[in-house]
């Protein structure tokens, strides 16, 4: 699997910036300067890796945990969220939850959904309420790990994965990218996605790719041969040359199989 670098994520940066315009359509940006807003982006550095030892608290029960424990060594959809944000974070989580449910993968077994609250003023009650309201009932919510933490570990994770946000003192709110990250089991950033444009197909392919052969089946690997991640759109698109090659190979094999079958069928007749 190709490791992410700065160039492949330019499109993700543009996606995040476009989604940010939605987030800033309300007065949240009242006290922020253009320079402040210029730094708000989702731009993972080359070979970005989340610190698995960063310590947090589970909103569900108040138990302490690390990011690595929350991930459980599985491919993970990591979503930095402001649990007090109702303009962008709510729909982001709802779209992601619906896409995850439609992937056909098993939450908790094939992948993990981990949300990370970066607003220190948002409490566990708000975090639990957002998860319950936007993920509904079912396996995705049951297996989701909703995390809160002090500013230091939150900053360590967001900085490492290239997720930058800004606090607006005038409105006491945050300007932040509408973005999520797919991590491999060891914390490496595999893909940056826009949850507002997330589909079940794209998310399944990203998780299968991040799983490095441990998630999905043969059909998923064949699809990955014909689809590639497009950083300009943040989605997986058909690789036409590969698709044509695969179809061409399949056609050749089919013709060869037909010729072999006809030869076998006509063999006994000639002997007679």
Beta strands, then each sheet from edge to edge (+ up, - down):
strand 1: 41-42
strand 2: 55-58
strand 3: 64-66
strand 4: 75-81
strand 5: 111-117
strand 6: 145-148
strand 7: 163-164
strand 8: 166-168
strand 9: 173-175
strand 10: 180-183
strand 11: 189-193
strand 12: 227-230
strand 13: 235-238
sheet 1: 1+ 7-
sheet 2: 3+ 2- 6+ 5+ 4+ 10- 11+
sheet 3: 8+ 9-
sheet 4: 12+ 13-
end
